[in-house]
Amino acid sequence: MRSLAEIIFRTRQEATNLYRFVQPPETFIPPQFKPRFPLPDIQEPVSRLANTPFAKQISDLARQIRVHRFPLFGSSIDIGPEIPWRRDYLSGVETGLAYFRKIPYLDARRAGDHKRIWELNRHQHLVVLAQDYRLNGEVANLTEIRAQLESWFPANPYNRGINWASALEVAFRALSWIWTYQLAGDQFVVEFRMHWLRELYRHGCYLERNLSFYFSPNTHLLGEAVALHALGMFFTGLPRAARWEQRGAEIMRTEMDRQVRADGSHIEQSTYYHLYATDMFLLHAILAKPDGSYMDKLERMVEYLHALLGPSGSLPFLGDDDGGRLFHPYGDRALFGRATIATASVVFERADWRWELDDLDSQALWWRGEKAAGRAPGEAKFGSRLFSDTGVGVLTSGSNQVIFDAGPFGPWTAGHSHADTLSLVVRVGSDEILIDPGTFTYVGEQKWRDWFRGTEAHSTIRINKRDQATPGGPFRWADRPEVSILAWKTNETRDGIDAECRYRGFAHRRSVQFQKPDTLLIVDEIEGPPGDHEIEQLWHLGSAEARGRLTLAGEAELVDSWRSNVFGEKHSSPMLRLRKRCTLPVRLETRIDLSAPAV
């Protein structure tokens, strides 16, 4: 049931949206208007990055973009001379210019996959064109930026069509336009520049009225608030700008308290959304310079992220991964987390977080300018730690890392959680032993959405071929399990964590003992009602060779399973399955050898 406050909020919001559907907002922007750029002067990153591999990467990307070969989610899509901005290019489905509330964007059959449509309409590729112009002097990029924007404006009138259906997408596009304008705006003629600024100003008008306080009060609200604050700074001196800046800052401070737990973890129980949220809070910290309590909690967010990345420097995908990124969603996705760590190390002046010098290139230099240019990575420190609020144990010894997900499902409808309780991710340096298979899709075929977030897709126990919770649409779980951590201990020679998951009358208890530096012992105990039950112990392997590291409590079969390294892509991947039909209770013991292979 919706509260009276929500009903009043939504009624006012809808009345304003309908009015603006008929009469879009207008404001006079004088030709002499000078935006206030939120980020540092770009001369430092330009001089630092000229003639580097990053500049070459930007040049190669820009060359593809100019011929409308767009990199989306790890692949490239050839669109052709004209860009149909509201079309899903893979399915061919395209929606019209109805009032944005009438667009059925969650129905892939009627609207296409909204994620693919929105990713292009975030216009982060325009930032690449502007960067290439500044780094490599390619003036053809200016022509392409103008041509794409002049194509986009009439194809996406205010409050009409799928590209206005999500406030977060409006926010991402606004940030892209701000960055593009800061890099190259002064190179365009006044008439086009004023048109562009008026359209950007409308994005602020939209965000002010459509903040996701009730619909999706998570990273959606964070992205909208940081963009609204940036728009307020950008349009300093114009009507509404001061209100936007203040409102955005207020929301970010409030949401830092509400969305981030005391241990630094984000409430949605998704490692990738934690990275998303960290970038959003980090960008706002750079723009707004908030108080000490905000910065203290942000630093804890980075500590959690750093622990997840571990010695390998790669993010494990617990929960949903939507494939996006706040800034520069291109290149090796495994390095996105390290780029955030590098940016945070500049902000917090920390020398004990792991990153490489090249990790400054994609984000830190553009966000911090000369303050990032003088930084160098220090000596990283890793240790075993339990993040008790999110229920994640990180067990580390040298280059060996074990991540134990003993946390609950997320809040609200747990939309970005997976049924992965008591699952494991194990890595030996950069070698993956046990993996999380990822996400693949949100609103594509339901069977794939349900499989990738289901219990079978994770290294845990499945009982009677059922998930630990009941899926109720692409972003909802019902009948969620009760999860508790029973014990935790760490010292120089041994780590131990013991947790229990209860659902549908069953109890699964998993004990993980890490005998440092290279022996992992796992004990699974399952109890439940009388009768025969099918128990599956599932191990998703990083490679077929990883099979040799596992010693199980019986005969297991090596089967083909699935993995998605990036949203929208899937490929076969090995899974080891131990299946037993038995009465309960049952106990299964597993040993994993993490020692270096013999030469």
C-alpha positions in Angstrom: 0.0 0.0 0.0 1.3 3.5 -0.9 1.5 6.1 1.8 -0.4 9.4 1.6 2.9 11.2 1.1 3.7 9.0 -1.9 0.2 9.5 -3.4 0.5 13.3 -3.1 4.1 13.3 -4.5 3.1 11.1 -7.5 -0.1 13.2 -8.2 1.9 16.4 -8.3 4.6 14.8 -10.3 2.2 13.5 -12.9 0.3 16.7 -13.2 3.6 18.6 -13.9 4.7 15.9 -16.4 1.5 16.1 -18.3 1.6 19.8 -18.4 5.2 19.8 -19.6 4.2 17.1 -22.2 2.0 19.8 -23.7 4.1 22.8 -22.9 7.8 21.9 -22.6 9.9 24.1 -20.2 11.6 27.1 -21.7 14.2 29.6 -20.4 16.2 32.3 -22.0 19.9 31.6 -22.1 21.8 34.7 -23.2 24.4 34.2 -25.9 27.2 35.4 -23.6 26.3 32.8 -20.9 29.4 31.1 -19.6 28.8 27.7 -17.9 30.5 26.9 -14.6 32.3 23.7 -15.3 32.1 21.3 -12.4 35.4 19.4 -13.1 39.0 20.7 -13.2 40.6 22.3 -16.2 41.1 19.7 -18.8 44.6 20.9 -19.9 46.3 18.6 -17.4 44.8 15.3 -18.5 45.3 16.4 -22.2 49.0 17.1 -21.7 49.5 14.0 -19.6 47.7 11.6 -21.9 48.9 12.9 -25.3 50.7 10.1 -27.2 49.8 7.4 -24.7 48.1 4.1 -25.2 45.0 5.6 -23.7 45.0 8.4 -26.4 45.4 5.6 -29.0 42.4 3.8 -27.5 40.3 6.9 -27.6 41.3 7.5 -31.2 40.3 4.0 -32.2 37.0 4.3 -30.4 36.3 7.7 -32.0 37.0 6.3 -35.4 34.4 3.6 -34.9 31.9 6.1 -33.5 32.2 8.4 -36.4 31.1 5.6 -38.8 28.3 4.6 -36.3 29.9 1.4 -35.1 29.0 1.7 -31.5 30.6 -0.3 -28.7 27.8 -1.5 -26.4 28.3 -4.0 -23.6 31.5 -5.5 -24.9 30.4 -5.8 -28.5 30.0 -3.5 -31.5 26.8 -2.7 -33.3 26.8 -1.2 -36.9 23.9 1.2 -37.2 24.3 2.8 -40.5 24.2 6.5 -41.6 21.0 7.4 -39.8 20.7 6.7 -36.1 17.2 5.5 -35.0 17.5 6.6 -31.4 14.5 4.7 -30.1 15.3 1.3 -31.7 16.7 -1.9 -30.2 19.1 -2.7 -33.0 19.3 -6.4 -32.3 15.6 -7.1 -32.2 14.6 -4.3 -34.6 11.8 -3.2 -32.2 11.3 0.5 -32.2 8.8 2.6 -30.1 7.2 5.9 -31.0 6.8 9.3 -29.4 3.9 8.7 -27.0 3.9 10.3 -23.5 6.9 8.6 -21.8 4.7 6.9 -19.1 2.9 5.0 -22.0 6.1 3.4 -23.2 6.1 -0.3 -22.0 9.9 -0.4 -21.6 9.9 -3.5 -19.4 8.2 -5.5 -22.1 11.0 -6.5 -24.6 8.5 -7.8 -27.1 6.8 -4.4 -27.5 9.7 -2.0 -26.8 12.9 -4.0 -27.4 15.6 -4.4 -24.7 15.5 -1.0 -23.0 19.1 -1.5 -21.7 20.6 -1.6 -25.2 18.5 1.4 -26.3 19.4 3.5 -23.2 23.1 2.6 -23.2 23.5 4.4 -26.6 21.3 7.3 -25.5 23.4 7.9 -22.5 25.7 9.6 -25.1 28.9 8.6 -23.3 30.4 8.1 -26.7 30.1 11.8 -27.4 32.5 12.3 -24.5 34.9 10.0 -26.3 34.6 12.2 -29.5 35.4 15.3 -27.5 38.3 13.6 -25.7 39.7 12.5 -29.1 39.4 16.1 -30.3 41.4 17.4 -27.4 43.9 14.6 -27.3 44.5 13.9 -31.0 43.2 17.1 -32.7 40.6 15.2 -34.9 38.2 18.0 -36.0 35.9 15.5 -37.7 34.7 14.7 -34.1 33.1 18.1 -33.8 31.1 17.6 -36.9 29.9 14.2 -35.6 29.0 15.6 -32.2 26.9 18.3 -33.8 25.3 15.9 -36.3 24.3 13.4 -33.7 22.8 16.0 -31.3 20.9 17.7 -34.1 19.5 14.2 -35.0 18.7 13.4 -31.4 16.8 16.6 -30.4 13.8 16.2 -32.8 13.8 12.4 -32.4 13.3 12.8 -28.6 11.1 15.7 -27.8 10.7 16.6 -24.1 8.7 13.9 -22.2 8.1 11.8 -25.3 9.4 8.4 -26.0 11.5 5.7 -24.3 14.5 8.0 -23.8 12.5 10.0 -21.2 11.1 6.9 -19.5 13.9 6.7 -16.9 15.1 9.6 -14.8 18.5 7.9 -14.4 19.0 7.8 -18.1 18.2 11.5 -18.4 20.8 12.0 -15.6 23.5 10.0 -17.4 22.8 11.9 -20.7 23.0 15.2 -18.9 26.4 14.4 -17.4 27.7 13.3 -20.8 26.5 16.5 -22.3 28.2 18.5 -19.5 31.5 16.7 -20.0 31.3 17.0 -23.8 30.5 20.7 -23.6 33.4 21.3 -21.2 35.8 19.5 -23.6 34.6 21.0 -26.9 31.6 23.3 -26.4 33.6 26.5 -27.2 34.3 25.1 -30.7 30.7 25.3 -31.9 28.9 28.3 -33.4 26.6 30.3 -31.0 23.3 29.2 -32.6 24.0 25.5 -32.1 25.6 26.0 -28.7 22.5 27.9 -27.4 20.2 25.1 -28.8 22.3 22.5 -27.0 22.3 24.4 -23.7 18.5 24.9 -23.8 18.0 21.1 -24.3 20.5 20.4 -21.5 18.6 22.8 -19.2 15.4 20.9 -19.9 17.1 17.8 -18.5 17.5 19.6 -15.2 13.8 20.6 -15.3 12.9 16.9 -15.9 15.2 15.6 -13.1 13.9 18.1 -10.6 10.3 16.7 -11.0 11.1 13.0 -11.5 13.6 12.0 -8.8 13.2 8.4 -7.9 12.1 8.7 -4.3 9.5 6.0 -4.6 10.0 4.2 -7.9 13.6 3.1 -7.5 15.2 4.8 -4.5 18.6 3.2 -4.9 21.4 3.9 -7.4 18.7 5.5 -9.7 18.2 8.2 -7.1 22.0 8.7 -6.6 22.7 9.1 -10.3 19.8 11.6 -10.6 20.9 13.6 -7.6 24.6 13.9 -8.6 23.5 15.0 -12.1 21.0 17.5 -10.7 23.8 19.0 -8.5 26.2 19.1 -11.5 23.5 20.8 -13.6 23.0 23.4 -10.9 26.7 24.2 -10.9 26.8 24.2 -14.7 23.9 26.7 -15.0 25.0 29.0 -12.1 23.1 32.3 -12.4 20.1 31.0 -14.3 16.7 30.3 -12.8 16.3 27.1 -10.8 20.1 26.4 -10.9 20.8 27.2 -7.2 17.8 25.1 -6.2 19.1 22.2 -8.3 22.6 22.4 -6.8 21.2 22.5 -3.3 18.6 19.8 -3.8 21.1 17.4 -5.4 23.6 17.9 -2.5 20.9 17.3 0.1 19.9 14.0 -1.5 23.4 12.7 -1.8 24.1 13.4 1.9 20.8 11.8 2.9 21.3 8.8 0.7 24.9 8.2 2.0 23.3 7.6 5.4 20.4 5.6 4.0 22.0 3.5 1.3 25.4 2.7 2.7 25.8 0.4 5.7 28.2 1.0 8.5 30.7 -1.6 7.0 30.8 0.4 3.8 28.6 -1.9 1.7 25.8 -0.7 -0.5 22.3 -2.0 0.5 21.4 -3.7 -2.8 23.7 -6.7 -2.2 25.3 -6.4 -5.6 29.0 -5.9 -6.0 28.6 -4.1 -9.3 26.0 -1.8 -8.0 28.3 -1.1 -5.1 30.9 0.0 -7.6 28.3 2.1 -9.4 27.3 3.8 -6.1 30.9 4.4 -5.1 31.6 6.2 -8.4 28.4 8.4 -7.9 29.3 9.3 -4.3 32.9 9.8 -5.3 32.0 12.2 -8.1 29.7 14.2 -5.8 32.5 14.4 -3.2 34.8 16.0 -5.8 32.1 18.4 -6.9 30.6 19.4 -3.6 33.3 18.8 -1.0 30.9 17.4 1.6 31.4 17.1 5.4 33.5 14.6 7.3 30.8 12.1 8.0 30.0 11.7 4.3 33.7 11.3 3.5 34.3 8.8 6.3 31.5 6.6 5.0 32.7 7.0 1.4 36.2 5.8 2.5 34.6 2.7 4.0 32.8 2.1 0.6 36.2 2.1 -1.1 37.7 -0.2 1.6 34.9 -2.7 0.9 35.5 -2.4 -2.9 39.2 -2.8 -2.4 38.7 -6.0 -0.4 36.4 -7.4 -3.1 38.9 -6.7 -5.8 41.6 -8.4 -3.8 45.0 -9.3 -5.1 43.6 -10.0 -8.6 42.2 -6.4 -8.9 39.1 -7.8 -10.6 35.5 -7.4 -9.3 33.5 -10.6 -8.5 29.9 -10.3 -9.8 27.7 -11.1 -6.8 24.2 -10.0 -7.6 23.2 -8.0 -10.7 25.6 -6.4 -13.1 23.9 -4.1 -15.7 27.1 -3.5 -17.8 27.1 0.3 -17.4 29.5 2.8 -15.8 29.2 6.4 -14.7 32.2 7.5 -16.8 34.0 5.9 -19.8 32.3 2.5 -20.0 34.9 1.2 -22.5 37.9 -0.9 -22.5 38.7 -3.8 -20.1 35.8 -4.1 -17.7 37.9 -6.0 -15.3 39.8 -2.8 -14.7 36.8 -0.6 -13.9 37.1 -1.2 -10.2 40.8 -0.4 -10.2 40.1 2.9 -11.9 37.7 3.8 -9.1 40.3 2.8 -6.5 42.9 5.0 -8.3 40.5 7.9 -8.3 39.7 7.4 -4.6 43.4 7.1 -3.7 43.8 10.6 -5.1 40.8 12.0 -3.2 41.8 10.3 0.1 45.5 10.4 -0.4 45.8 6.7 0.4 48.9 4.7 -0.6 47.7 1.3 0.6 45.1 0.5 -2.1 46.1 -1.6 -5.2 46.1 0.1 -8.6 48.5 0.6 -11.5 49.7 3.9 -13.0 47.6 3.4 -16.1 44.4 3.1 -14.0 44.5 6.9 -13.6 43.9 7.5 -17.4 40.2 6.6 -17.8 38.8 8.5 -14.8 41.0 10.0 -12.2 42.9 12.4 -14.5 39.6 13.8 -15.9 38.0 14.1 -12.5 41.0 15.5 -10.5 43.3 17.0 -13.1 46.7 18.0 -11.8 46.0 16.4 -8.4 45.9 13.0 -10.1 48.9 13.7 -12.3 51.4 13.6 -9.5 50.1 10.3 -7.9 51.8 7.0 -8.0 50.5 3.7 -6.6 51.9 2.5 -3.3 52.2 -0.8 -1.6 48.8 -2.5 -1.4 47.7 -4.2 1.8 45.2 -7.1 1.9 43.9 -9.0 4.9 41.0 -11.3 5.8 37.8 -9.5 6.9 34.2 -10.0 7.6 31.8 -7.3 6.4 29.1 -8.2 8.8 26.3 -5.8 7.5 26.4 -7.2 4.0 27.3 -10.7 5.1 30.4 -11.1 2.9 33.5 -12.7 4.2 36.8 -12.0 2.4 39.5 -14.6 3.2 43.0 -13.6 1.9 46.5 -15.0 2.1 49.1 -13.8 -0.3 47.6 -13.9 -3.8 44.9 -16.4 -2.7 41.4 -15.0 -2.1 38.1 -16.6 -1.1 34.8 -14.6 -1.1 32.0 -16.1 0.9 28.5 -14.6 0.3 26.6 -15.2 3.6 24.4 -12.2 3.3 20.6 -11.7 3.0 18.8 -10.7 -0.1 18.6 -6.9 -0.7 15.8 -4.6 0.6 12.5 -3.7 -1.0 11.8 -6.3 -3.7 15.5 -7.4 -3.7 15.4 -6.6 -7.4 19.2 -6.8 -8.0 19.9 -9.8 -5.7 20.6 -13.3 -6.8 19.6 -16.5 -5.1 23.2 -17.2 -4.3 23.3 -17.4 -0.5 26.4 -19.3 0.9 28.1 -19.3 -2.5 31.8 -19.0 -3.0 34.2 -17.2 -5.4 37.8 -18.4 -5.2 40.8 -17.0 -7.0 44.6 -17.8 -7.0 46.1 -14.6 -8.3 44.5 -13.9 -11.6 43.5 -17.6 -12.0 39.8 -18.1 -11.4 38.9 -21.3 -9.5 35.3 -20.7 -8.6 33.3 -17.9 -10.3 30.0 -16.2 -10.2 28.5 -16.5 -13.7 27.1 -12.9 -13.9 23.7 -11.6 -15.1 23.3 -11.7 -18.9 19.9 -10.0 -19.2 17.2 -8.1 -17.4 14.1 -8.2 -19.6 15.1 -10.6 -22.4 13.9 -14.2 -22.3 12.5 -14.9 -18.8 14.3 -18.3 -18.6 17.7 -16.6 -18.9 16.9 -13.9 -16.4 15.7 -16.5 -14.0 18.6 -18.9 -14.6 21.4 -16.4 -14.2 20.0 -15.1 -10.9 18.9 -18.5 -9.7 20.5 -20.9 -7.3 21.7 -23.3 -10.0 24.0 -20.6 -11.4 26.0 -20.3 -8.1 28.5 -22.3 -6.2 26.2 -23.4 -3.4 23.6 -26.1 -2.5 20.3 -26.5 -4.5 17.5 -28.6 -3.0 14.9 -30.3 -5.1 15.8 -28.2 -8.1 14.3 -25.1 -6.6 15.8 -21.6 -6.0 16.3 -20.3 -2.5 13.5 -17.8 -3.2 10.7 -17.5 -5.6 11.2 -15.1 -8.6 8.3 -12.7 -9.1 9.1 -10.9 -12.3 12.6 -9.6 -13.4 13.2 -7.5 -10.4 11.3 -9.2 -7.5 11.9 -12.1 -5.1 9.3 -13.6 -2.8 9.7 -16.2 0.0 13.3 -15.0 0.7 15.4 -17.1 3.0 16.6 -16.3 6.5 20.4 -16.0 6.7 22.7 -15.7 9.7 26.4 -15.8 10.3 27.1 -18.2 13.2 30.9 -17.8 13.6 33.8 -15.8 12.3 37.5 -16.1 13.2 40.7 -14.9 11.6 44.4 -15.1 12.5 47.7 -15.5 10.8 47.3 -19.2 10.2 43.6 -19.8 9.7 40.3 -18.1 8.8 36.9 -19.6 9.6 33.4 -18.6 8.8 30.2 -20.5 9.5 26.7 -19.5 8.2 23.2 -20.8 7.8 20.5 -20.3 5.2 16.9 -21.4 6.1 14.0 -21.6 3.6 10.9 -23.8 2.8 11.6 -25.9 5.9 15.2 -26.7 5.0 18.4 -25.5 6.6 21.7 -25.3 4.8 24.7 -24.7 7.0 28.1 -24.1 5.3 31.4 -23.9 7.2 34.4 -22.6 5.4 37.9 -23.1 6.9 40.9 -21.5 5.2 44.1 -23.1 6.3 46.6 -20.5 5.1 48.1 -20.2 2.7 46.5 -22.7 0.3 44.0 -25.2 1.7 40.3 -24.6 1.7 37.9 -26.9 3.6 34.1 -26.6 3.1 31.5 -28.6 5.0 27.9 -28.5 3.9 25.2 -29.8 6.2 21.5 -29.9 5.0 18.6 -30.6 7.3 14.9 -30.8 6.4 11.6 -32.7 6.4 11.3 -36.5 6.1 11.4 -38.3 2.8 13.9 -38.4 -0.1 15.3 -35.1 -1.4 17.5 -34.3 -4.3 20.6 -32.4 -3.1 22.9 -30.8 -5.6 26.3 -29.4 -4.7 27.2 -27.0 -7.5 30.7 -25.6 -8.3 31.0 -23.1 -11.2 34.6 -23.4 -12.4 36.8 -20.7 -13.8 38.3 -23.2 -16.2 38.2 -27.0 -16.9 41.7 -27.2 -15.3 40.3 -25.9 -12.0 38.5 -29.2 -11.6 41.7 -30.8 -10.5 41.9 -28.6 -7.4 38.6 -29.9 -6.0 38.2 -33.1 -3.9 34.5 -33.9 -3.4 32.5 -36.2 -1.2 31.5 -38.5 -4.0 31.3 -38.9 -7.8 30.5 -35.6 -9.6 29.9 -34.8 -13.3 31.5 -32.0 -15.2 28.8 -30.4 -17.4 28.5 -27.4 -19.6 26.9 -24.4 -17.9 26.8 -20.7 -18.7 28.7 -17.5 -17.9 28.2 -13.8 -18.8 31.2 -11.6 -18.6 29.3 -8.5 -19.6 25.6 -7.7 -19.8 24.0 -9.1 -23.0 26.6 -11.7 -23.7 26.7 -15.4 -22.6 29.0 -18.3 -23.3 29.5 -21.9 -22.2 31.4 -22.4 -19.0 32.2 -25.6 -17.0 30.2 -26.6 -13.9 30.9 -29.5 -11.5 27.8 -31.0 -10.1 27.6 -33.5 -7.2 24.0 -34.9 -7.0 22.6 -37.1 -4.2 19.1 -38.5 -3.7 18.8 -39.1 0.0 17.1 -38.6 3.3 18.2 -35.7 5.5 20.3 -34.8 7.3 23.3 -35.1 5.0 26.9 -33.8 5.3 29.2 -33.1 2.3 32.9 -32.3 2.7 34.9 -30.6 0.0 38.6 -29.7 -0.2 40.1 -27.1 -2.6 43.8 -26.9 -3.2 45.0 -23.3 -3.8 48.7 -24.1 -4.0 50.7 -23.0 -7.0 50.7 -25.7 -9.8 53.9 -27.7 -10.1 56.2 -26.5 -12.9 
